[in-house]
Amino acid sequence: MSLTYQNAGVDIDAGERLVDRIKPMVRRTVTPGVMSEVGLFGGLFDARFEGYEHPVIVASTDGVGTKLKVAFLADSHTTIGTCLVNHCVNDILACGAKPLFFLDYFATGKLSVDVAADVVSGLAAGCEENGCALLGGETAEMPSMYANGEYDLAGTIVGVVEKSHILNGSRVGIGNVLIGLPSNGLHTNGYSLARAALFPRYSVHDYIDELGTTLSQALLATHKSYYRPLWPVLESGRINALAHITGGGLVGNTSRVLGPNMALRIAWGSWSIPPIFELIQKAGGIEDEEMRRAFNLGVGMVAIVDAAAAPGVLDDLRDHGAFVVGQVVAAGA
């Protein structure tokens, strides 16, 4: 029998079936700027940014990390794509940008059309939630590169911001207040430490009384997007800076937007830490400082605002669970 691409492990027909399956999902994300259909060699987007005086493009690329390992164990793939889109949206939101479109990269050893379609359904749902287009992507079947039943997922978000509205930390001042928005759990960071702490003692399918759910459901909780709740406040000009709390924790990420003579005074213990973090810490015997470096501990995004603006911002974000995290102080204070 002659050797074929399928014999070598790549099923072109499966790839074509996947494209047919996901076309309706992708079309649901189309926004007015989209100028291409699924299947071209590249995605086209209209670059006439009406209403912008000096538009600046903002882009960010990321992956889901070892949260994927939990998805593999639980055989649950519908929310992973949404986590990725929301993570990327939050990153450019921290620069003041509105999301325009998203591109994904899905790679696997042997393509399962059902699994890949579940992943893309999550990508499409995330794009719909954030008002951006799933403009294109790549599905790569690479035999021997990945273990059976596993895949990798990464993506790029592109957005736009008015030059005069860019958030880069230059407006942050001593005395500014840190306002936190709650996370849904780990979001997409700290999973290597979480798995090392939890899985010697628990199965991913175990129901945990303290969580009120199974371990997989708690660990796979969707990474929140903060775009819709924060955008009206951002447009009002009351936010001096935003920090997306990912790897490095609350201090590591918020410090990225501070000036050289500034520091943070965090009011640890002033908000409720989700029980998943307490379970991880207890199971792994992890020190408080390591928990603070590795996890968001219930704070998914921080808005830095003038002290005079803080009460109004808190009021506007009350329905989204906003709370005071601390303040910006002089270094050494």
Summary of the structure (lengths in Angstrom):
residues: 333
radius of gyration: 21.1
end to end distance: 76.8
largest distance: 77.3
contacts: 1101
relative contact order: 0.16
helix: 35%
strand: 23%
